[in-house]
């Protein structure tokens, strides 16, 4: 985890680090040594999942196009790492309030609260008062 200390900078609906939403993952697999995580493939929606060997990140694809990215170590917005922030700090940073009823999910026998910020296409997961996961999504055009 975190061997290279890649800094993942999030630009809402556009990209996280070097990974641009909508980009073909096949063009990036060799360039970034991405690993396909067959055990995390979601058969229900047809999503494939990739990771970088030395960074705790998941890249979700549909029809080989990047649609979502989950960060577990760092995800920067306005030069602040959202991982480790409180939900209040995230609301202040985004100048927005989450727009969902708070879901609580057990992960490794510990509760995590899930907050959605649809105006930004981001979901944050909080454990013990600190953000531990940031999931960034591409813009959905219905």
C-alpha positions in Angstrom: 0.0 0.0 0.0 1.2 3.4 -1.0 4.7 2.4 -2.1 5.0 5.1 -4.7 2.9 7.7 -2.9 1.0 8.7 -6.0 -1.1 11.8 -5.4 -4.6 11.3 -6.7 -6.1 14.7 -7.5 -9.8 14.6 -8.1 -11.5 16.9 -10.7 -15.3 16.3 -10.3 -16.8 14.3 -13.2 -13.6 14.5 -15.2 -10.8 12.5 -13.6 -8.8 11.2 -10.6 -5.1 11.6 -11.0 -4.2 10.3 -14.5 -7.4 8.4 -14.9 -10.0 10.2 -17.0 -13.6 9.2 -16.8 -14.7 7.6 -20.1 -11.2 6.7 -21.1 -10.5 3.2 -22.5 -8.8 1.2 -19.7 -7.0 -0.9 -22.3 -4.8 2.1 -23.2 -3.7 2.3 -19.5 -3.2 -1.3 -18.4 0.5 -1.6 -19.5 1.4 2.0 -19.0 0.4 1.9 -15.3 0.9 -1.8 -14.6 -2.8 -2.1 -13.7 -4.0 -5.4 -12.4 -7.4 -6.9 -13.2 -9.2 -8.0 -10.0 -11.4 -10.9 -11.2 -12.7 -11.6 -7.7 -14.2 -8.0 -7.6 -15.9 -8.1 -11.0 -19.6 -7.2 -10.6 -21.5 -9.6 -12.8 -24.8 -7.8 -12.0 -23.8 -4.6 -13.8 -20.9 -5.9 -15.9 -18.2 -3.8 -14.3 -14.6 -4.8 -14.3 -12.2 -3.7 -11.6 -8.5 -2.8 -11.8 -6.0 -1.6 -9.3 -2.4 -0.3 -9.2 0.1 -2.7 -7.6 1.4 -0.2 -5.1 -1.6 2.1 -4.5 -4.8 1.3 -2.7 -7.2 2.4 -5.5 -9.9 0.7 -7.5 -10.8 1.6 -11.1 -14.2 0.5 -12.2 -15.0 0.1 -15.9 -18.0 -0.6 -18.0 -17.5 -1.7 -21.6 -13.7 -1.0 -21.0 -14.4 2.7 -20.2 -13.6 4.2 -16.7 -16.8 5.0 -14.9 -15.8 5.2 -11.2 -12.7 5.3 -9.1 -12.4 4.5 -5.4 -9.5 5.9 -3.3 -8.5 4.5 0.1 -5.3 6.3 0.8 -5.5 9.7 -0.8 -7.9 11.8 -2.9 -7.1 15.4 -3.1 -9.5 18.2 -3.8 -8.4 21.8 -3.6 -5.0 20.6 -2.3 -6.6 18.8 0.7 -6.6 15.1 1.1 -10.2 14.1 1.7 -9.1 10.8 3.3 -8.8 11.5 7.0 -11.2 14.5 7.0 -14.4 14.7 9.0 -17.8 14.8 7.2 -18.1 18.5 8.3 -14.7 19.3 6.6 -16.0 17.6 3.4 -19.2 19.6 3.5 -17.2 22.8 4.0 -14.7 21.8 1.3 -17.5 21.1 -1.2 -19.6 24.0 0.0 -22.4 21.5 0.0 -24.4 19.2 2.2 -24.7 15.5 1.5 -28.0 14.6 -0.2 -29.0 11.3 1.2 -30.2 9.5 4.3 -27.0 8.3 5.9 -26.5 4.6 5.2 -24.5 2.6 7.7 -22.7 -0.5 6.5 -20.5 -3.0 8.5 -17.0 -3.4 7.0 -14.7 -5.7 8.9 -17.2 -5.7 11.8 -16.9 -1.9 12.1 -19.7 0.5 11.1 -19.0 2.9 8.2 -21.4 5.8 7.3 -21.9 6.5 3.6 -22.6 10.0 2.4 -23.5 11.0 -1.2 -22.8 14.4 -2.8 -24.6 14.0 -6.2 -23.8 17.5 -7.3 -20.1 16.4 -7.3 -20.5 12.8 -8.3 -18.7 11.7 -5.1 -19.5 9.4 -2.2 -17.5 9.3 1.0 -17.3 6.6 3.6 -16.7 7.6 7.2 -15.4 5.4 10.1 -14.8 6.7 13.6 -15.4 10.2 12.5 -12.9 10.2 9.6 -13.3 9.7 5.9 -11.7 6.3 4.9 -13.0 5.9 1.3 -13.7 8.4 -1.5 -15.6 7.1 -4.6 -15.6 9.4 -7.5 -17.9 8.9 -10.5 -18.2 10.0 -14.0 -21.1 12.3 -14.9 -24.2 10.3 -15.8 -26.1 11.4 -18.9 -29.5 9.9 -18.8 
